[in-house]
Structures are given as C-alpha cells and as structure tokens.
Amino acid sequence: MHKLIFATNNKHKVDEIRSIPGLNYEIVSLKQAGIKIDIPEPYNTLEENATEKSTVIYKLTGMDCFSEDTGLEVEALQGEPGVKSARYAGEGKSFEKNIEKLLFKMQGVESRNAQFRTVLSLIVKGTEHKFEGICKGIILADKRGVGGFGYDPVFVPSGAQRTFAEMNMEEKNIFSHRKIAMDKLIGFLSFSPLKNSAGI
C-alpha cells in the first residue's frame, strides 16, 4: 500500500482523514514517521500555510506527503477567525478559549452564516497540487455536543440539525470540508498520470 506522510501533529485530524471510506493509502503521521517538529504557520492565507507544511516535510524526507490548513470563516466577522482559527485566542491553541472569544464577538449578531474551508497541499515526486473543501453552516450562540475538536460544538453544517460535536465520524463525513478536499486528492491520485510514477 502506498504511503503518504500527513504533515500534522494533530491526532484529531489524522483520525478524521483515516476514517474516510475508500481511502486505499497508508496515512503516516509525523509521529509515526519519527519527525518531531512543529511546523510554523507564518502566512496570512490557508494556501500558503498548507504549502509551507508539505514543502518542509518533502524536503526533509523526500517522500510523497500532504498537509492541510483549515479555517473557520464567519461572514459577520469579515472572515474571522480564518487563517488564525487555531490561535484565535492566543498561541496556546485552546479550543475552549477560541470558542469563548468567537461567541463573545458574535453576541447580538443576527447573521450567523459561516463556513469551514480546508486547503490540502499534496506533493508527489516534487510537484505540488492543491485541493479545497468547503462546508457552509451557521454558528450557534451556545456549545452543543462533546465530540470533535476545534469549533465543532458551535457549528451546524447546512442541511443538518446537529453540531459537528454531536455527530460521530461517519455522520460528520457526510458534510466535512476536510473530506470534500480529501476526496478530490484521492480522485487525483487514482486517475492522474502520476499514478504509476507515484507507485500507487
């Protein structure tokens, strides 16, 4: 089975990617690959940060790899927290504090429209390819559910009645921005001219 290094230290994201049906690749986390680094996210766009992470790992290992950067973009907040989603309330990356700050800024706001947007950066044989996934929904005024991670307890995807935090992994994958982007990546690897050269 072909291996792809997933350039993340976030166990939740690794589990989510591995849960996608039909994924015929061995996803290797940084920890499993013996890579003990925390890759910076210094840029102002998801696209640039995703490229940074995959490029660092490809240069380090020479192996096919991919990375992702995801942001919650709230319409009433002009796209905040966006690229700063993980550090919205500070460098500590606290899910709880990030949600608290978001809900504080959303007090009294009638329009609750938001979207999760994921950008994947895949590097195969030195060539980068990008894939995007978007899940639209709304922000609740209070948290619901104990599953998931990040902003999942306050986000209800369009077409659903429950937050991501109230769904199991299979249910979340029906709507997931990360799955949408990953499906595009899998489709590319399955049908592209790189298929044979990548050893897939």
N, C-alpha and C positions, 0 to 999 in steps of 0.2 A: 504494500500500500504506500502510495506517495506521501511524503511528509511535508507539512507546511508549518513553519515556525510562526506562532501568533505573538507578535511583539507587544505583549502586555503583561503586567503583574497583577491584573485584576481577575481574581478567581471567578467572580460572578460572570464576567464577560466570556471567559473560557468555557464555563459550564453552559452558557447560553448558546454559544457557537456550536459546541459539541452536540447539543440537543436537536439541531436542525435535521429533519428527516432527509434521507438520501445523501448524506454527506459521506462520500467514499474516500476521504482523506484522513490521515492521522494528524490531528492538530496537536502540535507540541508547544507547550507553554515555555516562557523564558526560564522558569524554574526547572522544568524538565530538561531543558537544553543546557542547564548549568550556567546560565547567563544571569549574573547578579548585578544588574544595573537598573537605575530608574531613569528612563529616557526623558529628557526635558520636553516640554511643550511650549516653546518660546514664541510661537507665531500668533497672529490675530485671526487666522482662518482655520477651520477644521481641515481643509485640504492640505495646507502647508504642514500642520502638525502631524497628520497621518503620513505624509511623505517623509517627514523627519524621522519618525519612529521606524518605518520599514527600511529606510536607507541606512540607518545606524546598524540595524541587525544584519542586513545583507552584507554590508562592508565588513562586519565583524565575523560573520560565519561563511559567507559565500553560498548560503543555502536559500532556496526559494522560501519566501516569507510574506506575511501580510500584517498590516496594522489597521487600527481604526481610531477615529476620533468622533465623538458624538456630543451633540449639544442640544439642550432644550431651548427652543426659540419661542418666546412669548410675545404675541402680537402687540399687546398693550404696553409692553416694556421695550418696544423697538428692537426686539430680537434678543433681549437679555433672557437668561444668563449666557446663552450662546456658547462661544468657544471657551468661556470661563466657567462652564457649568460645574465642573468638579471642584473648583476653588472659589466658588461664588462668595462664600462667607469667610474666605481666608485660605492660606496654604495648607491647613490641616486636613483638607478634603473630608470634612464632616458632613455626612448625609443629612443628619438632623439639623445642623446649623444652616446648611444650604436651603433646606425646605423652609425653615423659620424665616430666613431673610426673604425668600420668594413670597411667602404668604403675607408677610408684613408689607411688602411693596405692592401686593395685589389687593390690599384692603380697600373696600369701596369701589373697586373696579368692576364694571358690569361685563365688559367683553373679556371672556376667559379663554379665547382661542389661543392655541399653542401647537407646536409640532416638535417632535424629536427628529433630528436629522443626523444620519450616520454617513461618514465618508470612509470607505475602505481603500487602502493602498496596497496593491499586490505587486511584488517584484519577482518575476520569473526570468531566470537567465539574464539578469541585469537590466531587464526592461520593466518599467513601471506601468501599471494600469489602475485606473480609479473607478470605483463604483459607489453609487449613492442610494440611500434608502431613507424614505420619509414616512412618518406616521403622524397624522394630524389628530387633534383631540382638544380637550379642554382641561383647565386647571381648576381643581376643587378648592373650596375655602378651608377644608379640613382634611386631615390624613385619613385614609381608609386602607386596611389590609396590613399584613406583616411580611409578605413575601417580597421578592425582587430586591432592588437596590436603587440608590440614587433618588430620583424624583418620582419613582413608581407609585408611592402611596397617594400622590395628589394628581396623577394624570389618568384621565379616562380617554382611551382612543375612540375616534369616531366609529359609530356602529356598535359600540359596547356599552354596557351598563355598569361595569365594574372597573376599578383601577387596575393597573398592571400588578400592583402589590396584592390584589385579591385573586389573581389568576395563577394557575400552575404554569409550568414551562410550555406545555403543549398549547394551552389557551393563549398564552402571550405570543407565541409564534404565529398565530393567525393574523396578528396586527403588526408585529415587531418591525421597526425600522431597521434593526440590525439584521434580521432575517431577510428582509427585502434586498438589502445590499449584498448579503452573503449569497443569496440565490443567483444574483447577477454574476458574482465572482465564480461560483460553481459552474454556471452555464458557460461562461467564457472559457474556463479551463477544460470543460468537457468537449467543446466544439471548435476551439480555436486551432490555428496551425501550430501553436506551441505545444499541442497535446503530446505529440511524440517526443519532441525535444525535451519536454519537461519530465519525461519518464512517467507519465500518468496513464 
